[in-house]
């Protein structure tokens, strides 16, 4: 049961008044949409709208053509779409005005609605009302903004799956297993005189199964969070190692100047690429070498600043030059907390790549995670290996199947981690035959799982989540 309680009459009135907002982006367009929602909102339609065919009663899921006529002035010819209470996005009686996409027209409609004592909706208030009216749970509401903000096809598909309740179903499965176990234990606590046969091993096994399910989701978060968050990677290496060629190859455009002259790149460039469904911003930086040129010195300084600020480094070694002392020192100075993809480039110019690999192994690199991939950026060789290695660099694991459920939200991951800790403690208490404490930890785990879907939550959390939404959604 939700902890959201409308404690005062003022709060109740606030959520029952009629709100409106523009649902389409600002700027001139063919059509603009203004959304209106609230109890008995249809009663105001005839105060400004004159349908082509006079209707005494509006019906749900109907579209009416007519004009906005206010103070004896025709503002625009529009379509009004009506949605009855319980059959709308918010769960309230609502309607949408589709007008011509002129900023002047939209502004006039806004002024008309304000004059009728309607309130401009707060960010995310339509979605918030949908949640409060049980039209969606919290994971589905959060997926709306994930879908709006998705930058790749894969991130959009994951958001759609969550919007349609797939994540909710998986969380509910864990909740049902936990609740079922709790019920069994509470029966023994409530009726000790019945001398029921207690199978502690069976209960311990059930807890282990639930923990395994949670672990699967937490493992998926290592990959899933990158669909939701921005990823940045810095291309680094000596001058003339092929950094700019690789940058252009990954972007599939000639954005960086490529030259055999050392020090051509003086400042960094950046661009967005798609790696296995992830949107990744990559930076092409100036080569790392000693120089007396003040401009090149500044470029090197900026490169080092980017390397220090970012956790993912794409370090390029030129196979034609082999593993040099500069490469050796650069790799040693990157920092052990980084994830590093070492790219042996220009493999078409060296038949002894194994020698370079052996030298890298001899370095005993101790990065947080690193992989080695062989490429020829100029000849466009090795892109599939690059993508696969980059993905493993992010997730520190093998690739998930596309149909596997993913956790993409840090809030969900934190709550799942908390539930896992409760389950581990419940198993410890069960080993000690302390059934009351075992049941307590199971209830705490259920509470955390309920917070994920919004079944149990607080006003502060709800307000924080929906305040990040855009106005009109």
C-alpha positions as CSV (number, residue, x, y, z in Angstrom):
1,X,0.0,0.0,0.0
2,X,1.4,3.4,-0.9
3,X,2.4,5.8,1.8
4,X,1.3,8.7,-0.3
5,X,-1.6,10.2,1.7
6,X,-3.3,13.5,0.8
7,X,-3.2,14.7,4.4
8,X,-5.1,18.0,4.1
9,X,-8.0,19.4,2.1
10,X,-5.6,21.8,0.4
11,X,-3.4,18.9,-0.8
12,X,-6.5,17.0,-2.0
13,X,-7.8,20.1,-3.9
14,X,-4.3,20.5,-5.4
15,X,-4.4,17.1,-7.0
16,X,-8.1,17.3,-8.0
17,X,-8.0,20.7,-9.8
18,X,-7.8,20.9,-13.6
19,X,-4.3,21.2,-15.1
20,X,-3.1,21.9,-18.6
21,X,0.2,22.1,-20.5
22,X,1.5,22.1,-24.0
23,X,2.4,18.5,-24.9
24,X,4.5,19.3,-28.0
25,X,7.8,21.1,-28.2
26,X,7.9,24.9,-28.6
27,X,8.5,26.4,-32.0
28,X,6.5,26.6,-35.2
29,X,5.1,23.3,-36.5
30,X,2.2,21.9,-38.4
31,X,0.3,20.9,-35.2
32,X,0.6,21.7,-31.5
33,X,-1.1,19.8,-28.8
34,X,-2.4,21.2,-25.5
35,X,-3.3,18.6,-22.9
36,X,-6.0,19.2,-20.2
37,X,-6.7,16.8,-17.3
38,X,-8.7,16.9,-14.1
39,X,-12.0,16.0,-12.5
40,X,-15.0,17.1,-14.6
41,X,-12.7,18.8,-17.1
42,X,-15.2,18.3,-19.9
43,X,-17.5,20.8,-18.4
44,X,-15.2,23.7,-19.6
45,X,-15.0,22.5,-23.2
46,X,-18.1,24.4,-24.4
47,X,-16.9,27.6,-22.7
48,X,-14.3,28.1,-25.5
49,X,-15.0,25.4,-28.2
50,X,-17.7,25.3,-30.8
51,X,-18.0,21.9,-32.5
52,X,-19.1,21.7,-36.1
53,X,-21.9,19.4,-35.0
54,X,-23.6,20.4,-31.8
55,X,-23.2,17.8,-29.1
56,X,-25.1,17.8,-25.9
57,X,-22.8,15.2,-24.4
58,X,-19.2,14.3,-25.2
59,X,-18.1,10.7,-25.4
60,X,-14.8,9.1,-24.6
61,X,-12.2,8.4,-27.3
62,X,-14.0,10.7,-29.8
63,X,-12.5,13.5,-31.9
64,X,-14.5,16.6,-32.4
65,X,-13.8,19.2,-35.1
66,X,-14.7,22.8,-34.5
67,X,-13.3,26.2,-33.6
68,X,-12.0,27.9,-30.5
69,X,-14.3,30.9,-30.1
70,X,-13.6,33.1,-27.1
71,X,-15.0,36.6,-26.4
72,X,-16.7,36.5,-29.9
73,X,-13.3,36.0,-31.6
74,X,-12.4,32.9,-33.6
75,X,-8.9,31.8,-32.5
76,X,-8.3,28.7,-34.6
77,X,-10.0,25.6,-36.1
78,X,-9.0,22.7,-33.9
79,X,-9.6,19.0,-33.1
80,X,-10.6,18.1,-29.5
81,X,-10.0,14.5,-28.4
82,X,-11.9,13.4,-25.3
83,X,-10.9,10.7,-22.7
84,X,-13.3,9.7,-19.9
85,X,-12.3,9.1,-16.3
86,X,-10.6,5.7,-16.0
87,X,-9.8,5.6,-19.7
88,X,-7.2,8.3,-20.0
89,X,-3.5,8.5,-19.5
90,X,-3.9,10.1,-16.1
91,X,-7.0,8.1,-15.1
92,X,-8.9,11.4,-14.9
93,X,-11.4,13.0,-17.3
94,X,-9.2,14.7,-19.8
95,X,-9.0,16.1,-23.4
96,X,-6.5,17.3,-25.8
97,X,-6.6,20.3,-28.2
98,X,-4.8,19.8,-31.5
99,X,-4.3,23.3,-33.1
100,X,-2.1,24.7,-35.7
101,X,1.5,24.9,-34.5
102,X,1.8,28.7,-34.3
103,X,3.4,30.1,-31.2
104,X,0.8,32.9,-31.3
105,X,-2.1,30.5,-31.5
106,X,-0.8,28.3,-28.7
107,X,-0.2,31.4,-26.5
108,X,-3.8,32.5,-27.1
109,X,-5.1,29.1,-26.1
110,X,-3.0,29.2,-22.9
111,X,-4.4,32.6,-22.0
112,X,-8.0,31.3,-22.5
113,X,-7.4,28.3,-20.3
114,X,-5.8,30.4,-17.6
115,X,-8.8,32.8,-17.7
116,X,-11.0,29.7,-17.0
117,X,-9.1,29.1,-13.8
118,X,-7.1,26.2,-15.0
119,X,-3.6,25.7,-13.6
120,X,-0.5,25.1,-15.6
121,X,0.8,21.6,-14.9
122,X,4.1,21.1,-13.0
123,X,6.9,19.1,-14.6
124,X,5.8,15.4,-14.8
125,X,2.4,16.1,-13.2
126,X,0.4,14.2,-15.8
127,X,2.5,11.1,-15.2
128,X,2.4,11.7,-11.5
129,X,-1.4,11.7,-11.6
130,X,-1.3,8.5,-13.7
131,X,0.8,6.9,-10.9
132,X,-1.4,8.2,-8.1
133,X,-4.5,6.9,-10.0
134,X,-2.9,3.4,-10.4
135,X,-2.6,3.7,-14.2
136,X,1.0,2.7,-14.0
137,X,3.6,1.8,-11.3
138,X,6.8,3.7,-10.6
139,X,9.1,1.7,-12.8
140,X,6.7,2.3,-15.8
141,X,6.5,6.0,-15.0
142,X,10.4,6.3,-14.9
143,X,10.6,4.4,-18.2
144,X,8.6,7.2,-19.8
145,X,11.5,9.7,-19.4
146,X,14.0,7.0,-20.3
147,X,12.1,6.6,-23.6
148,X,11.9,10.3,-24.2
149,X,15.6,10.7,-23.5
150,X,16.8,7.6,-25.4
151,X,19.6,8.3,-27.8
152,X,19.9,4.8,-29.4
153,X,17.6,2.2,-30.8
154,X,18.6,-0.2,-28.1
155,X,17.9,2.2,-25.2
156,X,14.5,3.0,-26.7
157,X,13.6,-0.7,-27.0
158,X,14.6,-1.3,-23.3
159,X,12.6,1.7,-22.2
160,X,9.5,0.4,-24.1
161,X,9.9,-3.1,-22.5
162,X,9.9,-1.4,-19.0
163,X,7.0,0.8,-20.0
164,X,4.9,-2.2,-20.9
165,X,5.5,-3.7,-17.4
166,X,8.2,-6.3,-18.1
167,X,10.4,-5.1,-15.3
168,X,7.4,-4.9,-13.0
169,X,6.5,-8.5,-13.7
170,X,10.1,-9.6,-12.9
171,X,10.1,-7.7,-9.6
172,X,6.7,-9.0,-8.7
173,X,7.9,-12.5,-9.2
174,X,10.7,-11.9,-6.6
175,X,8.1,-10.3,-4.3
176,X,5.7,-13.3,-4.6
177,X,8.5,-15.8,-3.8
178,X,9.6,-13.7,-0.8
179,X,6.0,-13.2,0.4
180,X,5.2,-16.9,0.0
181,X,8.2,-17.8,2.1
182,X,7.3,-15.2,4.7
183,X,3.8,-16.7,5.0
184,X,5.2,-20.2,5.6
185,X,7.5,-18.9,8.4
186,X,4.8,-16.7,10.0
187,X,2.4,-19.7,10.2
188,X,4.9,-21.5,12.4
189,X,5.4,-18.3,14.5
190,X,1.7,-17.8,14.9
191,X,0.8,-21.4,15.7
192,X,3.6,-22.9,17.7
193,X,1.3,-25.2,19.5
194,X,0.5,-27.1,16.3
195,X,4.0,-28.5,16.4
196,X,4.4,-28.3,12.6
197,X,7.3,-30.0,11.0
198,X,9.8,-27.3,10.0
199,X,12.0,-27.9,7.0
200,X,14.8,-25.4,7.6
201,X,16.8,-26.7,4.6
202,X,13.8,-26.1,2.3
203,X,13.5,-22.5,3.6
204,X,17.2,-21.9,3.2
205,X,17.1,-23.2,-0.3
206,X,14.2,-20.8,-1.2
207,X,16.1,-17.8,0.2
208,X,19.1,-18.8,-1.9
209,X,16.9,-19.0,-5.1
210,X,15.6,-15.5,-4.4
211,X,19.1,-14.1,-3.9
212,X,20.2,-15.7,-7.2
213,X,17.3,-13.9,-9.0
214,X,18.3,-10.6,-7.5
215,X,22.0,-11.2,-8.4
216,X,21.0,-11.8,-12.0
217,X,19.4,-8.3,-12.1
218,X,22.3,-6.7,-10.3
219,X,24.7,-8.2,-12.8
220,X,22.5,-6.8,-15.6
221,X,22.9,-3.3,-14.1
222,X,26.5,-3.3,-15.0
223,X,25.4,-3.2,-18.6
224,X,22.0,-1.7,-18.4
225,X,22.9,1.6,-16.6
226,X,25.1,2.6,-19.6
227,X,22.0,2.6,-21.8
228,X,20.5,5.2,-19.5
229,X,23.7,7.2,-18.7
230,X,26.1,9.0,-20.9
231,X,29.4,7.2,-21.7
232,X,32.6,9.0,-22.6
233,X,35.8,7.5,-23.9
234,X,39.2,9.2,-24.7
235,X,41.4,8.2,-27.5
236,X,45.0,8.6,-26.4
237,X,48.5,7.6,-27.6
238,X,51.7,8.8,-29.1
239,X,51.7,11.2,-32.1
240,X,51.1,9.6,-35.5
241,X,49.8,6.4,-33.9
242,X,46.5,6.7,-35.9
243,X,44.3,8.3,-33.3
244,X,42.5,10.7,-35.7
245,X,42.2,7.9,-38.4
246,X,40.5,5.7,-35.8
247,X,38.3,8.6,-34.7
248,X,37.1,9.2,-38.3
249,X,36.7,5.4,-38.8
250,X,34.4,5.1,-35.7
251,X,32.4,8.2,-36.6
252,X,32.3,7.1,-40.3
253,X,33.2,10.7,-41.4
254,X,36.3,12.7,-42.0
255,X,36.0,15.0,-39.0
256,X,39.6,15.0,-37.8
257,X,42.5,16.1,-40.0
258,X,44.8,13.1,-40.7
259,X,48.5,13.7,-41.6
260,X,51.8,11.9,-41.3
261,X,53.2,15.1,-39.7
262,X,53.6,14.6,-35.9
263,X,51.6,16.9,-33.8
264,X,48.8,17.6,-36.3
265,X,46.1,17.4,-33.7
266,X,46.5,20.4,-31.3
267,X,43.2,20.3,-29.5
268,X,40.6,17.6,-28.9
269,X,37.6,16.8,-31.1
270,X,34.5,14.9,-30.0
271,X,31.6,13.0,-31.6
272,X,28.9,10.5,-30.8
273,X,29.1,6.9,-32.0
274,X,26.8,3.9,-31.4
275,X,28.6,0.8,-30.0
276,X,26.3,-2.2,-29.6
277,X,23.4,0.1,-28.8
278,X,25.3,2.4,-26.4
279,X,25.6,6.1,-27.3
280,X,29.3,6.9,-26.7
281,X,31.0,10.3,-26.9
282,X,34.6,9.8,-28.0
283,X,37.4,12.3,-27.8
284,X,40.3,12.5,-30.3
285,X,43.2,14.1,-28.4
286,X,46.6,15.5,-29.2
287,X,49.5,13.0,-29.2
288,X,51.4,12.4,-26.0
289,X,55.0,13.4,-26.5
290,X,57.7,15.9,-25.4
291,X,57.7,19.1,-27.4
292,X,59.0,22.7,-27.3
293,X,56.0,24.1,-29.3
294,X,53.8,26.0,-26.8
295,X,50.6,25.2,-28.7
296,X,51.5,21.5,-28.8
297,X,52.4,21.6,-25.1
298,X,48.9,23.0,-24.4
299,X,47.3,20.3,-26.5
300,X,49.2,17.6,-24.6
301,X,48.0,19.2,-21.3
302,X,44.4,19.1,-22.4
303,X,44.8,15.5,-23.5
304,X,46.1,14.6,-20.0
305,X,43.3,16.5,-18.4
306,X,40.7,14.5,-20.4
307,X,42.5,11.2,-19.5
308,X,42.4,12.1,-15.8
309,X,38.7,13.1,-15.9
310,X,37.4,10.0,-17.8
311,X,37.3,6.4,-16.7
312,X,37.5,4.8,-20.2
313,X,40.6,5.2,-22.2
314,X,41.2,3.9,-25.8
315,X,45.0,3.8,-26.0
316,X,46.5,3.3,-29.5
317,X,49.8,1.6,-30.2
318,X,51.2,1.8,-33.7
319,X,52.1,-1.7,-34.9
320,X,54.4,-0.2,-37.5
321,X,56.5,1.3,-34.7
322,X,56.0,-1.5,-32.2
323,X,55.9,-1.0,-28.4
324,X,58.0,2.0,-27.7
325,X,59.3,3.4,-24.4
326,X,56.8,6.3,-24.7
327,X,54.0,3.8,-25.0
328,X,55.4,2.0,-21.9
329,X,55.5,5.1,-19.9
330,X,52.1,6.4,-21.1
331,X,50.4,3.2,-20.1
332,X,52.1,3.1,-16.7
333,X,50.9,6.7,-16.0
334,X,47.3,6.4,-17.1
335,X,46.1,5.2,-13.6
336,X,45.0,1.9,-12.3
337,X,41.4,3.1,-11.7
338,X,40.8,3.3,-15.5
339,X,39.1,0.9,-17.9
340,X,41.5,0.7,-20.9
341,X,41.1,-0.7,-24.3
342,X,44.5,-1.1,-25.9
343,X,44.3,-0.9,-29.6
344,X,47.1,-2.2,-31.7
345,X,46.6,-0.2,-34.8
346,X,48.1,-0.5,-38.3
347,X,48.3,-4.3,-38.1
348,X,48.6,-4.4,-41.9
349,X,52.1,-2.9,-41.5
350,X,53.5,-5.5,-39.0
351,X,53.6,-9.3,-39.2
352,X,54.8,-9.7,-35.6
353,X,51.8,-8.5,-33.6
354,X,52.4,-11.3,-31.1
355,X,55.6,-9.6,-30.0
356,X,53.7,-6.4,-29.1
357,X,51.1,-8.5,-27.2
358,X,53.8,-10.3,-25.2
359,X,55.4,-7.0,-24.3
360,X,52.0,-5.7,-23.0
361,X,51.6,-8.9,-20.9
362,X,55.1,-8.3,-19.5
363,X,54.0,-4.9,-18.4
364,X,51.7,-6.6,-15.9
365,X,49.1,-3.9,-16.4
366,X,46.9,-3.5,-13.3
367,X,44.0,-1.4,-14.7
368,X,40.5,-1.8,-13.3
369,X,39.7,-3.6,-16.5
370,X,41.5,-3.8,-19.8
371,X,41.3,-5.6,-23.2
372,X,43.5,-5.7,-26.2
373,X,42.1,-5.5,-29.8
374,X,43.9,-5.5,-33.1
375,X,42.8,-3.1,-35.9
376,X,43.7,-1.2,-39.0
377,X,41.7,2.0,-38.9
378,X,42.9,3.1,-42.3
379,X,41.7,-0.2,-43.9
380,X,38.6,-0.4,-41.7
381,X,39.6,-3.7,-40.2
382,X,38.6,-4.9,-36.7
383,X,35.4,-2.9,-36.0
384,X,33.4,-6.0,-34.8
385,X,36.3,-6.9,-32.4
386,X,36.4,-3.3,-31.2
387,X,32.7,-3.2,-30.4
388,X,32.8,-6.6,-28.6
389,X,35.8,-5.6,-26.6
390,X,34.4,-2.2,-25.7
391,X,31.2,-3.8,-24.4
392,X,33.1,-6.3,-22.3
393,X,35.2,-3.3,-21.0
394,X,32.0,-1.7,-19.8
395,X,30.2,-4.7,-18.3
396,X,33.2,-6.8,-17.2
397,X,31.1,-9.7,-18.3
398,X,29.9,-11.5,-21.4
399,X,27.1,-10.0,-23.5
400,X,23.6,-10.5,-22.3
401,X,21.0,-11.8,-24.8
402,X,18.8,-9.0,-26.2
403,X,15.7,-10.6,-24.6
404,X,17.1,-10.7,-21.1
405,X,15.6,-8.2,-18.6
406,X,17.9,-5.3,-17.7
407,X,18.1,-3.0,-14.7
408,X,19.0,0.5,-16.1
409,X,18.0,2.7,-13.1
410,X,20.4,3.2,-10.1
411,X,17.5,3.6,-7.7
412,X,16.3,0.1,-8.6
413,X,19.8,-1.3,-8.3
414,X,20.3,0.2,-4.8
415,X,16.9,-1.1,-3.6
416,X,17.7,-4.6,-5.0
417,X,21.0,-4.5,-3.2
418,X,19.3,-3.6,0.0
419,X,16.8,-6.4,-0.4
420,X,19.6,-8.8,-1.0
421,X,21.3,-7.8,2.2
422,X,18.0,-8.4,4.1
423,X,17.7,-11.8,2.5
424,X,21.3,-12.7,3.5
425,X,20.6,-11.7,7.1
426,X,17.3,-13.6,7.0
427,X,19.3,-16.7,6.0
428,X,21.7,-16.1,8.9
429,X,18.9,-15.8,11.4
430,X,17.2,-18.9,10.0
431,X,20.5,-20.8,10.6
432,X,20.2,-19.7,14.2
433,X,16.5,-20.9,14.3
434,X,15.5,-17.3,15.1
435,X,12.2,-17.2,13.2
436,X,11.0,-13.8,14.4
437,X,14.1,-12.1,13.2
438,X,14.1,-14.2,9.9
439,X,10.5,-12.9,9.3
440,X,11.6,-9.3,10.1
441,X,14.3,-9.4,7.5
442,X,12.0,-10.9,4.9
443,X,9.5,-8.1,5.5
444,X,12.2,-5.5,5.1
445,X,13.2,-7.1,1.8
446,X,9.6,-6.9,0.7
447,X,9.4,-3.2,1.6
448,X,12.5,-2.5,-0.5
449,X,11.1,-4.4,-3.5
450,X,7.8,-2.5,-3.0
451,X,9.7,0.8,-3.2
452,X,10.9,-0.1,-6.7
453,X,7.4,-0.3,-8.1
454,X,6.1,2.5,-5.9
455,X,3.8,0.2,-3.9
456,X,5.6,1.5,-0.8
457,X,7.2,4.9,-1.0
458,X,7.2,8.4,0.3
459,X,6.1,11.8,-1.0
460,X,9.7,13.1,-1.1
461,X,10.8,10.3,-3.4
462,X,7.8,10.6,-5.7
463,X,8.2,14.4,-6.0
464,X,11.9,14.0,-6.8
465,X,11.3,11.4,-9.5
466,X,8.5,13.3,-11.3
467,X,10.2,16.7,-11.0
468,X,12.7,15.5,-13.5
469,X,10.0,15.0,-16.1
470,X,9.3,17.6,-18.8
471,X,6.2,19.8,-18.5
472,X,3.3,18.3,-20.4
473,X,4.2,14.7,-19.6
